[in-house]
Amino acid sequence: MINQNQRLILIVAGVIIVSMLLYPPFYFSSGYGIIQNKGYAWIFNPPTLSTGVKTNVNISMLVVQFFVVIIVAGIAFFLAKDKNTK
């Protein structure tokens, strides 16, 4: 059974993951293999270049961020375990 601290950790981790989905990192890749990070923006309003070209979500950076949140939340979850339960 999970205690109140563990429940709070799971809720916070879930809110962070949803926030990362709504406000992801973006990048632009030119035809010459040059990649420019364009920062973070709302998923419904992605950044555009001055030429009107839309940018793409940086999936690899987003996946790394997900793993970091999951690992940190997992460690915190197990550290918050009640010492009296078996």
C-alpha positions in Angstrom: 0.0 0.0 0.0 1.3 3.5 -0.8 1.4 6.2 1.9 0.4 9.8 1.6 4.0 11.0 0.7 4.3 8.4 -2.1 0.9 9.4 -3.4 2.1 13.1 -3.5 5.2 12.0 -5.4 3.2 10.2 -8.0 0.9 13.2 -8.4 3.7 15.6 -8.8 5.5 13.4 -11.3 2.3 13.0 -13.3 1.8 16.8 -13.3 5.4 17.3 -14.5 5.0 14.8 -17.3 1.8 16.3 -18.5 3.4 19.8 -18.4 6.3 18.5 -20.4 3.9 17.2 -23.0 2.0 20.5 -23.2 5.2 22.6 -23.3 7.8 20.5 -25.2 11.2 21.5 -26.7 11.3 22.4 -30.4 14.0 22.4 -33.1 14.5 23.3 -36.7 16.5 21.2 -39.1 17.7 22.8 -42.3 18.3 21.0 -45.5 22.0 21.1 -44.9 22.0 19.0 -41.7 22.1 22.0 -39.4 19.9 21.6 -36.3 18.9 24.7 -34.3 17.1 24.4 -30.9 14.2 26.8 -30.8 13.5 26.5 -27.1 10.2 25.5 -25.4 6.7 26.6 -26.5 3.1 25.5 -26.1 2.3 22.4 -28.2 -0.7 24.3 -29.7 1.4 27.3 -30.6 4.8 26.1 -31.9 7.5 28.6 -32.7 7.9 29.6 -36.4 10.8 31.0 -38.3 10.8 34.4 -39.9 10.1 32.6 -43.2 7.0 31.0 -41.8 8.4 27.5 -41.5 7.2 25.6 -38.6 9.5 23.8 -36.1 9.4 20.2 -34.9 9.1 18.7 -31.4 12.5 17.5 -30.2 11.4 14.0 -29.3 14.8 12.7 -28.2 15.2 15.5 -25.7 11.6 15.0 -24.5 12.2 11.2 -24.0 15.4 12.0 -22.0 13.4 14.4 -19.8 10.7 11.7 -19.3 13.3 9.2 -18.1 14.9 11.7 -15.7 11.5 12.5 -14.2 10.6 8.8 -13.9 14.0 7.9 -12.3 13.9 10.7 -9.8 10.3 10.0 -8.9 11.0 6.3 -8.6 13.9 7.0 -6.2 11.8 9.4 -4.2 8.9 6.9 -4.1 11.0 4.2 -2.6 12.8 6.6 -0.2 9.3 7.8 1.1 8.3 4.2 2.0 7.1 3.8 5.6 9.7 2.2 7.8 7.1 0.3 9.9 5.5 -1.6 7.0 6.8 -4.9 5.8 
